[in-house]
Amino acid sequence: MGLLAIGTPLTWPEAKKTADQVREWGIEQLLAIWNRAKGKERDMLLWGDEIEYLVVKFDDKDRQVRLSLRQADILAALAADEELSQKGGCVPDLQKVSRNNDKLPVFHPEFGRYMLESTPGKPWGIGFKDLLDVEPNMKWRRQIAKDHMEADERPITLTTFPRLGTKDEFTCPYFPPSGDKLRSQFLPDEIANPHIRFPTLAANIRARRGRKVEINVPIFKDLNTPVPFKDPTVNYDLHNWPEDDDVRNGAAKDDYVYMDAMAFGMGSCCLQITFQAKNITEGRKLYDQLSPLGPIMLALTAATPIYKGFLPLKHDRWRIPKSRYASNSTYISLDPRLRPEYHDPDLVVDPAIQEHLVTGGMDPLLATHFAHLFIRDPIVVFREDLNHLDLAQTNHFENIQSTNWQHIRFKPPPADADIGWRVEFRPMEIQMTDFENAAFSIFIVLVTRAILSFELNFYIPIPRTTENMETAHNRNAVLNDRFYFRKDPFPPRPVKINGFASGATTPVMLPSRPPTPTGPVEDEYALMTIDEIINGRTESHEDGSPGFPGLIPLVESYLNSVNVDVETRCDLARYLDLIRKRASGQLWTGAKWIREFVQRHKEYKGDSVVGEGLCYDLLSEVERVEILGSGGGGPMFKVGAEMKAAAVDGETTRAC
């Protein structure tokens, strides 16, 4: 969730006039942070997860499911709960929350009025007990949320509601589409959080563009899908707003599902992990080394196979051209292994801001990073913030920083809290079960420990990561596609690793490269399958260089190095096994499972359409899977014929 300030928002024509002032003041606040916190040290790496829920309302009598727009009521119920309040409270937006009981989770509003965000009450440490507490904590958070909903409402962890934007009534209460802010053909303004930031954000993005947001996702062409496919939800005769001309001017393309509002993206749920590094050096290293992993984790967690009631050809929520919503464009670590050739040759920066930051004491590499982010205009500007510059605050800096939605975010310490330098890992799709969300959280945490412990090097050129991000959108990319990845991740000294193949027990000594290779950059990386990246590759590459050890074996080697007890290793192995089997194809992604459910359902006509009754059965089964599937034993972890026949036949009985 972004910066939630309160004030008098400026319209876009007004905000545009203040853009230079906001950028200048934001940079001054950044330099104040830099000078205040560049030497900040923490004792250890801490981390936290962020889970986002869709709140859905089931109508079992009519086999319908809708988005519930009761976010505010649910948060109010949580805040009014006396038992939770006595334990410290869990809704900081509505009550003064005491952290005397750090175990109590925290709930926040999100962009969609049908969304909830939850985080643990305190950061997780790197101890293995903390890792094993993640799944129970996620389950507890879901139960607390459910306990404060109406009897027919449920918190569901799906990336997006399958029929968001269809012609039928998909929200409760129902509001007709269109409105002054979104001006969407498909969505009402009331779908967004009423906090003034969100409707202003939507309206100003539209006004700045001079037209509505244009999102076109290619349709999946099944046996009975019309050719060419013309999105039947588009109304070409609508004349409510000037922007309604967009579709008459070609915004809606043949063979694509058309969406016209930022709410289709901002209203999606995801799983995010934030790491607090012990100092800025460690934070910058994690930012760089996690960046190439983003597309890999996106493909592994793919979970968005339905948009606006249609099956698309692409499977995730990052289907927006490279801009504010994008993969990263910079590396920022002072690591000597970072070669100039790895940088984006087409990177755009504001040279005046870059020079000002360097003059203010920031090194050129980090100055370039922020000078790139600050080429953007501030979208939401509050009149009251323009009265004076407060260098003890970060509001102007966060105005720009928080509206750059890239797949990794580098976060300086806030002005009003004893928090260190942080890295936010953002590419993962939310998963249907708490077991899966815990597994991916634990896995990426253990990868960071292996990176820092073994000084691993995953650098590849930024343009290759951008290509990988595009590849990760493909249907079943986890099995069907290959991704650019560094062939040799090891430091210059020999490192003992538990073999190439996942689960190997015979240690082998692997060769290494010099810290700053001088040969062609193209020789340092190769196209690999996700199975090879996760589980390892024993065969040599085409140039004769050794295979790749695999991220799971690297994690296992790290666990060996810290002497984890047998019981804990067995518990952690359950989570790693999900990642291992997801990468090898033994277990399906959420996107694959949902698509198979739809295509095998008795109401599906082979025309790429996900109807109302089918959607009801799907979400009923998702709820049942979450209840039965935690621990890896539920039907969603089975492949092929092992899917429950009841689900396929459309006779699902919802769990209560």
C-alpha positions in Angstrom: 0.0 0.0 0.0 1.3 3.4 -0.9 1.6 6.7 1.0 -1.8 7.5 2.6 -1.6 11.2 3.3 -4.6 13.4 4.1 -5.2 16.8 2.6 -6.7 18.8 -0.3 -5.7 17.0 -3.6 -4.9 19.0 -6.7 -6.4 18.2 -10.0 -3.9 17.1 -12.7 -3.6 20.6 -14.3 -2.9 22.0 -10.9 -0.6 19.2 -9.9 1.4 19.4 -13.1 2.4 23.0 -12.3 3.9 21.8 -9.0 5.8 18.8 -10.4 9.2 20.5 -10.4 8.7 21.7 -6.8 7.7 18.3 -5.6 10.6 16.6 -7.3 13.1 19.2 -5.9 11.7 18.9 -2.4 11.7 15.1 -2.7 15.3 15.1 -3.6 16.2 17.4 -0.7 14.3 15.0 1.7 16.2 12.1 0.1 19.6 13.8 0.7 18.5 14.5 4.3 17.7 10.7 4.7 21.0 9.9 3.1 23.1 12.0 5.4 21.1 10.9 8.4 21.0 7.2 7.7 23.9 6.2 5.3 25.9 4.9 8.3 22.9 3.2 10.0 23.7 -0.3 11.3 21.3 -3.0 12.4 22.1 -6.2 14.3 20.6 -8.6 11.8 18.5 -9.1 8.7 14.8 -8.9 9.5 11.9 -9.5 7.1 8.2 -9.4 6.8 5.5 -10.7 4.4 2.4 -8.9 3.1 -0.7 -10.9 2.2 -3.6 -9.3 0.2 -7.1 -10.8 0.2 -10.1 -10.4 -2.0 -13.3 -10.3 0.1 -16.0 -12.2 -1.7 -19.6 -12.8 -1.0 -21.2 -16.2 -1.8 -24.9 -16.7 -2.8 -25.3 -20.5 -2.5 -28.9 -20.4 -3.6 -28.3 -18.8 -7.0 -24.7 -20.1 -7.4 -23.3 -16.6 -7.6 -20.2 -15.0 -6.0 -19.5 -11.3 -6.0 -16.8 -8.9 -4.6 -17.9 -7.5 -1.3 -17.2 -3.7 -1.0 -17.3 -3.8 2.8 -13.6 -3.2 3.4 -14.3 -0.2 5.6 -16.9 -2.1 7.7 -14.5 -5.1 8.2 -11.7 -2.9 9.3 -14.1 -1.1 11.6 -15.2 -4.4 13.1 -11.6 -5.4 13.7 -10.8 -2.1 15.3 -13.9 -2.3 17.5 -13.1 -5.8 18.8 -12.5 -5.3 22.5 -10.5 -8.5 22.9 -8.1 -7.5 20.0 -8.0 -3.9 21.4 -6.9 -5.1 24.8 -4.1 -7.0 23.1 -2.9 -3.9 21.4 -5.2 -3.5 18.4 -4.5 -4.5 14.8 -5.9 -1.6 12.6 -3.4 1.3 12.9 -5.5 3.3 10.3 -8.4 3.4 12.7 -7.0 3.1 16.2 -3.8 3.7 18.2 -2.1 0.4 18.0 0.2 -0.6 20.8 2.9 -3.1 20.0 3.0 -4.5 23.5 1.7 -7.7 22.0 3.9 -8.0 18.9 2.3 -11.2 17.8 -1.1 -9.6 16.9 -1.2 -9.1 13.1 -1.9 -5.8 11.4 -4.6 -5.1 8.8 -4.6 -2.2 6.3 -6.9 -1.0 3.6 -5.8 -1.4 0.0 -6.7 0.2 -3.4 -9.8 -1.9 -4.0 -12.8 -1.5 -1.6 -13.0 -5.3 -1.8 -9.4 -5.9 -0.6 -7.6 -6.3 2.7 -3.9 -6.3 3.5 -2.4 -8.2 6.4 1.1 -8.3 7.8 2.6 -10.0 10.9 2.6 -7.9 14.0 6.4 -7.7 14.1 9.2 -8.4 11.6 10.4 -12.0 11.3 14.0 -12.8 12.2 16.2 -15.2 10.4 15.9 -17.8 13.1 14.4 -21.1 11.9 11.7 -20.9 14.5 10.5 -17.8 12.9 10.4 -19.5 9.5 8.3 -22.3 10.9 5.9 -19.8 12.4 5.1 -18.1 9.1 2.4 -20.5 7.9 0.5 -20.7 11.2 0.6 -16.9 11.4 -0.8 -16.6 7.9 -3.6 -19.0 8.8 -4.3 -17.0 11.9 -4.5 -13.8 10.0 -7.0 -15.3 7.6 -9.1 -16.6 10.4 -9.1 -13.3 12.2 -10.3 -11.5 9.0 -12.9 -14.1 8.4 -14.2 -13.8 12.0 -15.0 -10.2 11.4 -16.9 -10.7 8.1 -20.5 -11.5 7.5 -21.4 -15.2 7.4 -21.5 -15.4 3.6 -18.2 -13.5 3.1 -14.7 -15.1 2.8 -11.1 -13.8 2.5 -9.8 -15.4 -0.7 -6.2 -15.2 -1.9 -6.6 -14.9 -5.6 -4.7 -12.4 -7.7 -7.8 -11.0 -9.3 -11.5 -11.6 -9.2 -12.2 -13.8 -12.3 -15.2 -11.7 -13.5 -14.0 -8.2 -12.5 -15.4 -5.9 -15.2 -18.0 -8.1 -16.8 -21.5 -6.9 -17.7 -23.3 -8.6 -14.8 -23.4 -7.5 -11.2 -20.0 -8.5 -9.9 -20.0 -6.3 -6.8 -22.1 -6.2 -3.7 -23.6 -3.7 -3.3 -24.0 -3.1 -7.0 -22.9 0.2 -8.6 -23.2 0.9 -12.4 -20.0 1.3 -14.3 -18.5 4.7 -15.2 -17.9 7.7 -12.9 -16.0 10.9 -12.9 -12.7 9.4 -11.7 -12.1 6.1 -13.6 -14.5 6.9 -16.5 -14.4 3.2 -17.1 -16.8 1.2 -19.3 -16.5 -1.7 -17.0 -15.9 -0.6 -13.4 -17.7 1.9 -11.1 -15.7 4.5 -9.2 -17.1 3.0 -6.0 -14.9 -0.1 -6.5 -11.9 2.0 -5.3 -11.0 2.8 -1.7 -12.7 6.1 -0.9 -9.6 7.6 0.7 -8.9 10.7 -1.4 -5.6 9.4 -2.6 -7.0 6.6 -4.6 -9.7 8.3 -6.7 -7.3 11.2 -7.2 -4.6 8.8 -8.4 -7.0 7.2 -10.9 -8.3 10.5 -12.1 -4.9 12.2 -12.5 -3.3 9.2 -14.3 -6.2 9.3 -16.8 -6.0 13.1 -17.1 -2.2 13.1 -17.5 -2.4 10.6 -20.4 -5.3 12.5 -22.0 -7.1 9.2 -22.4 -8.0 6.2 -20.3 -5.6 3.4 -19.4 -5.3 0.9 -22.2 -4.7 -2.7 -21.3 -5.0 -5.4 -23.9 -4.3 -9.0 -23.0 -4.3 -11.6 -25.8 -7.2 -14.0 -25.7 -6.6 -17.8 -25.4 -8.1 -19.3 -28.5 -9.9 -22.5 -27.6 -11.9 -24.7 -30.0 -15.0 -22.5 -30.0 -13.4 -19.1 -29.4 -14.6 -16.7 -32.2 -12.0 -15.8 -34.7 -11.4 -12.9 -34.7 -12.3 -12.4 -31.1 -13.9 -9.1 -30.5 -14.4 -8.4 -26.8 -18.2 -8.5 -26.4 -18.1 -6.4 -23.2 -17.0 -3.3 -25.1 -19.6 -0.7 -25.8 -18.7 1.3 -28.9 -21.8 3.5 -28.6 -21.1 4.9 -25.1 -20.9 8.7 -25.0 -20.7 9.5 -21.2 -17.2 11.0 -21.3 -14.8 12.3 -23.9 -12.5 9.3 -23.2 -15.3 7.0 -24.4 -13.9 7.8 -27.9 -10.9 5.7 -27.0 -12.5 2.4 -28.2 -13.8 4.1 -31.4 -10.2 5.1 -32.0 -8.8 1.6 -31.8 -8.1 1.1 -28.1 -9.9 -2.2 -28.1 -8.0 -4.6 -30.4 -9.2 -7.8 -32.1 -8.1 -11.0 -30.4 -7.5 -9.2 -27.1 -9.4 -8.7 -23.8 -9.7 -5.0 -23.3 -9.5 -3.2 -19.9 -9.6 0.6 -19.5 -8.8 1.4 -15.9 -5.8 1.3 -13.5 -8.1 -0.5 -11.1 -7.6 -3.7 -13.1 -4.0 -3.6 -12.0 -4.1 -1.8 -8.7 -7.0 -4.0 -7.7 -4.9 -7.1 -8.0 -3.5 -9.0 -5.0 0.1 -10.2 -4.6 2.6 -11.6 -2.1 5.4 -9.2 -1.2 8.4 -9.7 1.0 10.3 -6.9 2.6 13.9 -7.4 3.9 15.6 -5.0 6.4 19.3 -5.2 5.8 21.9 -4.7 8.5 23.2 -1.7 6.6 23.0 0.1 3.3 25.8 -2.0 1.7 23.9 -5.2 2.4 20.7 -3.7 1.2 22.1 -2.6 -2.1 23.7 -6.0 -2.6 20.3 -7.8 -2.0 18.5 -5.3 -4.3 20.9 -6.2 -7.2 21.1 -10.0 -6.6 17.3 -10.4 -6.2 16.6 -8.5 -9.4 17.4 -11.4 -11.8 15.3 -13.8 -9.6 12.1 -11.7 -10.1 11.0 -13.2 -13.4 11.8 -16.7 -12.2 9.6 -16.3 -9.1 6.9 -14.7 -11.2 6.7 -17.7 -13.5 6.8 -20.1 -10.5 3.9 -18.3 -8.8 1.8 -17.6 -11.9 -1.8 -17.4 -10.8 -3.8 -15.0 -13.1 -5.4 -17.1 -15.9 -8.7 -15.2 -16.0 -9.4 -11.5 -16.9 -12.8 -10.0 -17.1 -14.5 -13.4 -17.4 -12.2 -14.6 -20.2 -9.2 -17.0 -20.4 -6.2 -15.0 -21.7 -3.0 -16.3 -23.3 -0.9 -14.7 -20.6 -0.9 -15.7 -16.9 0.1 -12.9 -14.6 -0.7 -9.4 -13.4 2.4 -7.7 -14.9 0.9 -7.2 -18.3 1.6 -3.5 -18.6 4.3 -1.9 -20.9 7.6 -0.9 -19.2 6.9 2.3 -17.3 6.0 3.0 -13.7 4.8 -0.7 -13.6 7.9 -2.5 -14.7 10.9 -4.7 -14.0 13.9 -2.9 -12.6 16.0 -0.7 -14.7 19.1 -0.2 -12.4 21.7 -2.0 -10.4 22.9 0.0 -7.3 25.5 -2.1 -5.4 29.1 -1.0 -5.1 30.0 -4.6 -5.7 33.2 -4.9 -7.7 31.6 -7.7 -9.7 29.1 -5.2 -11.2 30.3 -4.6 -14.8 29.3 -1.5 -16.7 27.9 -3.8 -19.4 25.2 -5.0 -17.0 23.5 -1.6 -16.9 20.6 -0.7 -19.1 22.1 1.2 -22.1 18.7 3.0 -22.7 18.3 4.2 -19.1 16.7 7.6 -18.9 17.7 9.9 -16.0 17.2 13.5 -15.0 20.8 14.8 -15.3 20.2 17.8 -13.0 18.9 15.6 -10.2 21.7 13.1 -10.7 24.3 15.9 -10.4 22.6 17.4 -7.4 22.6 14.1 -5.5 26.3 13.5 -6.3 27.1 17.1 -5.2 25.2 16.3 -2.0 27.4 13.4 -1.2 25.7 10.4 -2.8 27.7 8.1 -4.9 27.0 8.2 -8.7 25.5 4.7 -8.9 22.8 5.3 -6.3 22.3 8.8 -7.6 21.6 7.4 -11.0 19.0 5.1 -9.6 17.1 7.9 -7.9 17.6 10.2 -10.9 15.8 7.6 -13.0 12.9 7.2 -10.6 12.5 11.0 -10.4 11.9 11.4 -14.1 8.3 10.6 -13.2 5.7 13.2 -12.4 4.0 13.2 -9.0 0.5 12.0 -9.5 -1.2 12.9 -6.2 -0.2 16.3 -4.7 -1.9 17.8 -1.6 -2.1 21.5 -1.4 -1.1 21.6 2.2 2.2 19.9 1.5 3.4 22.8 -0.7 3.5 25.4 2.1 6.9 24.5 3.4 9.7 21.9 3.0 10.1 19.7 6.1 13.4 17.9 5.9 12.4 15.7 8.9 9.6 14.2 6.8 9.6 12.0 3.6 6.3 12.9 2.0 7.6 14.5 -1.2 10.2 11.8 -1.6 7.6 9.0 -1.1 5.3 10.8 -3.5 7.6 9.8 -6.4 9.1 6.7 -4.8 5.8 5.0 -4.0 4.4 5.5 -7.5 7.2 3.7 -9.2 5.8 0.1 -9.1 8.9 -1.9 -10.1 9.5 -5.5 -9.3 12.1 -4.7 -6.6 12.0 -1.5 -4.5 14.9 0.0 -2.5 13.5 1.7 0.5 15.5 4.2 2.7 14.7 4.4 6.4 11.6 6.3 7.3 12.1 9.6 9.2 9.9 8.7 12.2 10.9 5.1 13.1 13.9 3.1 14.0 14.0 1.1 10.8 16.9 0.3 8.6 17.5 0.2 4.8 15.0 -2.2 3.2 14.5 -4.1 -0.1 10.9 -5.0 -1.2 10.6 -8.1 -3.3 7.4 -7.5 -5.4 7.1 -9.9 -8.4 5.3 -12.9 -6.8 1.7 -13.6 -7.4 -0.5 -14.4 -4.4 -1.2 -18.1 -3.9 -4.4 -19.8 -3.1 -3.3 -21.4 0.2 -1.4 -20.2 3.2 0.9 -23.2 2.7 2.0 -22.0 -0.7 2.4 -18.4 0.4 4.5 -19.5 3.4 6.6 -21.8 1.1 7.5 -19.0 -1.3 8.2 -16.6 1.5 10.5 -19.0 3.3 12.2 -20.0 0.1 13.1 -16.4 -1.0 14.3 -15.7 2.6 16.6 -18.7 2.5 17.9 -17.6 -0.9 18.9 -14.3 0.5 20.8 -16.0 3.3 22.6 -18.2 0.7 23.4 -15.1 -1.3 25.0 -13.3 1.6 26.6 -16.4 3.1 28.2 -17.6 -0.1 28.7 -14.2 -1.8 26.7 -15.5 -4.8 26.6 -13.5 -8.0 23.5 -13.6 -10.1 24.3 -10.5 -12.2 23.1 -10.5 -15.8 22.5 -7.4 -18.1 19.3 -5.5 -17.2 17.9 -5.9 -20.7 18.0 -9.7 -20.2 16.0 -9.4 -17.0 13.5 -7.3 -18.9 13.2 -10.0 -21.5 12.8 -12.6 -18.8 10.0 -10.6 -17.3 8.2 -10.7 -20.6 8.8 -14.4 -21.0 7.4 -15.1 -17.5 4.0 -13.8 -18.7 3.6 -16.7 -21.1 1.1 -19.5 -20.4 2.8 -22.2 -18.5 6.2 -20.5 -18.8 7.5 -22.4 -15.8 7.7 -25.5 -18.1 7.6 -24.3 -21.6 10.1 -21.4 -21.7 13.7 -20.8 -21.0 15.2 -17.8 -19.1 18.5 -16.0 -19.2 20.4 -16.8 -16.0 24.0 -16.5 -14.9 25.9 -19.8 -15.5 28.4 -19.4 -12.6 27.2 -17.8 -9.4 30.2 -18.5 -7.3 32.8 -16.2 -5.8 36.5 -16.5 -6.6 37.3 -18.9 -3.8 36.1 -22.5 -4.0 32.8 -23.2 -2.3 31.6 -26.6 -1.2 28.1 -27.2 -2.5 25.9 -30.3 -2.2 26.1 -31.3 -5.8 24.2 -30.1 -8.8 21.1 -32.2 -8.6 18.6 -31.3 -5.9 18.8 -33.6 -3.0 22.4 -34.8 -3.7 24.4 -35.5 -0.6 28.0 -35.9 -2.0 29.8 -32.5 -1.7 31.6 -31.4 -4.8 34.0 -28.5 -5.3 32.8 -26.2 -8.0 35.0 -23.9 -10.2 34.7 -20.2 -9.9 35.4 -17.1 -12.0 37.3 -14.0 -11.2 35.3 -11.3 -9.4 35.3 -9.0 -12.4 35.3 -11.1 -15.6 37.0 -9.5 -18.6 35.6 -11.7 -21.3 32.4 -11.1 -23.3 29.4 -10.5 -21.0 27.4 -12.8 -23.3 29.5 -15.8 -22.1 28.4 -15.3 -18.5 24.8 -16.3 -18.9 22.7 -18.8 -20.8 19.1 -19.7 -21.4 17.9 -22.2 -18.8 14.6 -23.8 -17.9 13.2 -22.9 -14.5 13.7 -26.6 -13.5 17.4 -26.1 -14.2 17.5 -22.8 -12.3 15.7 -24.1 -9.3 16.8 -27.8 -9.1 20.1 -27.7 -11.0 21.6 -28.6 -14.3 24.2 -31.4 -14.5 25.0 -31.1 -18.2 27.6 -28.6 -19.4 26.5 -25.5 -21.3 27.0 -25.2 -25.0 30.4 -23.5 -24.5 31.6 -26.3 -22.3 31.2 -24.4 -19.0 29.9 -26.4 -16.1 26.1 -26.7 -15.4 24.2 -24.8 -12.8 24.0 -25.9 -9.2 20.3 -24.9 -8.6 18.8 -22.6 -6.1 17.4 -25.4 -4.0 20.8 -27.1 -3.6 22.3 -23.8 -2.7 19.7 -23.3 0.0 20.3 -26.8 1.2 24.0 -26.2 1.3 23.4 -23.0 3.4 21.2 -25.1 5.8 24.0 -27.6 6.1 26.5 -24.8 6.9 24.4 -23.6 9.9 23.8 -27.1 11.4 20.0 -27.1 11.5 18.5 -29.9 13.6 16.9 -32.8 11.8 13.3 -32.0 12.8 13.6 -28.5 11.6 15.1 -29.6 8.3 12.2 -32.0 7.8 9.7 -29.2 8.4 11.5 -26.8 6.0 11.8 -29.6 3.5 8.0 -29.6 3.1 8.1 -26.0 1.8 11.2 -26.5 -0.4 9.6 -29.6 -1.9 6.7 -27.5 -3.2 9.2 -25.2 -5.0 11.2 -28.1 -6.3 8.2 -29.9 -7.7 6.5 -26.7 -9.0 9.7 -26.1 -11.0 9.9 -29.6 -12.3 6.3 -29.8 -13.3 5.3 -32.4 -10.8 3.0 -29.8 -9.3 1.0 -27.2 -11.2 1.1 -23.5 -10.8 -2.1 -21.9 -9.6 -2.7 -20.5 -13.1 -2.5 -24.0 -14.6 -4.8 -25.5 -11.9 -7.4 -22.8 -12.5 -7.3 -23.1 -16.2 -7.7 -26.9 -16.0 -10.6 -26.5 -13.6 -12.3 -24.2 -16.1 -11.7 -26.2 -19.2 -12.9 -29.5 -17.5 -16.0 -27.9 -16.0 -19.3 -29.1 -17.5 -20.5 -25.5 -18.1 -17.5 -24.5 -20.1 -18.3 -24.3 -23.8 -14.7 -24.2 -25.2 -15.2 -20.5 -26.0 -12.7 -18.9 -23.5 -15.6 -17.6 -21.4 -15.8 -18.1 -17.6 -19.5 -17.8 -16.8 -21.1 -16.8 -13.5 -21.9 -20.4 -12.3 -18.5 -21.6 -13.3 -16.9 -18.7 -11.4 -19.0 -19.6 -8.3 -17.8 -23.3 -8.5 -14.2 -22.2 -9.0 -14.1 -19.9 -6.0 -16.0 -22.4 -3.9 -13.3 -25.0 -4.8 -10.5 -22.4 -4.1 -12.0 -21.9 -0.6 -12.2 -25.7 -0.1 -8.6 -26.2 -1.3 -7.4 -23.6 1.2 -9.0 -25.4 4.0 -8.0 -28.9 3.0 -4.8 -28.1 1.1 -2.6 -26.5 3.8 0.4 -28.7 4.2 0.5 -29.8 0.6 -2.1 -32.5 0.8 -5.1 -30.8 -0.9 -6.3 -31.3 -4.4 -4.6 -28.3 -5.9 -1.3 -30.0 -5.4 -2.3 -32.9 -7.5 -1.7 -33.1 -11.2 -3.9 -34.2 -14.1 -6.4 -37.0 -13.4 -6.0 -36.6 -9.6 -8.1 -33.4 -9.7 -11.3 -33.9 -7.7 -14.1 -35.1 -10.0 -16.7 -33.1 -8.1 -14.8 -29.9 -8.9 -14.6 -30.8 -12.6 -18.3 -31.7 -12.8 -19.4 -28.4 -11.3 -20.9 -30.0 -8.2 -18.5 -28.5 -5.7 -19.8 -28.3 -2.1 -18.4 -25.2 -0.4 -16.6 -25.6 2.9 -18.2 -23.7 5.7 
